[in-house]
Amino acid sequence: MTDTTAWDTYARRKPGRREKNAKGESTWFNWTQYPDHGPGIEVLSVSEEASVLELGCGTGGNLAHVATLGHRAVGVDVSPVQLSAARERWGDLPGLELHQRGALAFLSETADRFDAVFSVFGAVWFTDPAQMLPAVRQVLKPGGVLALSQRPAVEGCYGCQASYINQADDPNPLVVKRWDYTTDAWTALLDLHGFQAPMAVEITPPEGWKTGTLLVRALAPTL
């Protein structure tokens, strides 16, 4: 079983999603690390009663919004602490399913096919795309959408990098791997693994902030 210590620690230190956003909505979709900023669920291009999978769903805020729109919303996360918080807040929503699994393990085991797969600063960022992209393609319906967001790569630091998760009672941070690429490299990777219409853009941050958000999107091939 995957060691969940790092992600459980992250979950305990991360504040929960607000009760309402600036528009007064109790659920909403947020691709960026900034509140009330950036595009919404329209990136997924899902129609009524779609089947949607989130890889690294965390405490479930984005996935809950998917469920409230009438879609089947399936979330996968390796951390029981994250999922416990998700179930406590969103567990009664119709159409919401939560699974404690590693993303690659879930993708290799499921017989379901999805209209969209997404990851917001989630498992796609923390998994080698040479493994992740073929696995996602296998579970997408023809023409289905893959979309993900993460921080842009630091210039000159590409491929596998280290992310550090601080522990309050330990000066030595926990280390997890992430995969960073330029926008051009992302589109090339998606093309290499058979996705269509690949795009990768950097969303400009709100005024007063320096770091944008990388948004990547592509389609599974049609029959």
C-alpha positions, 0 to 999 in steps of 0.5 A: 500500500502506498505510504500516505504520510506526506499527503495526510500531512498536507491535508492536515495543514491545508485550510478547507474550502470556504463555505461560499465564494464571492458570488455566494455559491456553495459549490464552484470549480476553481482551476487556479490556486487563487480564489474566484479566479480563472475559468470554471467547469466549462473547460471539461465540455461535459453535457448532461449526466456525464461521467467525470473522474478527478485524479487527486480529488483531495477534500472534494470541492471541485468534485462536489460542484461536478456532482451538483450539476447532475453528473456522476462525479468519481474522485480518487485520492491516496490520502484517507485524511483528505477523503475523510474531510471530503465525505464529511462535507460532501458525502451526501451529494447524489452522484458523488463517489470517492475511492482511496486508491493511487491514481495509476492503480485505480486507472488500471483496475476500473472498467468504467469509461469517462467523458472527462478526467481532470486533476487540479494540482493533483495526481497528474502533477505528481505522476510520471506522464509516461505512465499517467497519460496512457492510463488516462487515455484508456479510461476516456471515452472517444473524444473525452476531455483530459484537463489538468492544472498545476503551477508553471515550471521554474525556468530551466527546471523540467521533468521530475522535481522535488516538492517539499511538505513541511511538518509542524513538529519536524524540521525535515520536510517530507519529499514527493516527486512532481513533473514540470514542463513548459507549455510546448513540452506538454502539448508535445507529450500529449501528442506523443501519447495519442491525444488530439487538440492538445493545448497548454496555456499559462493563466495570468495571476490576479493583480499583485501576484507573480505566479500564474497557473498552467492549464493543460487540455486535450481530447481522447481520439475519436473512433 
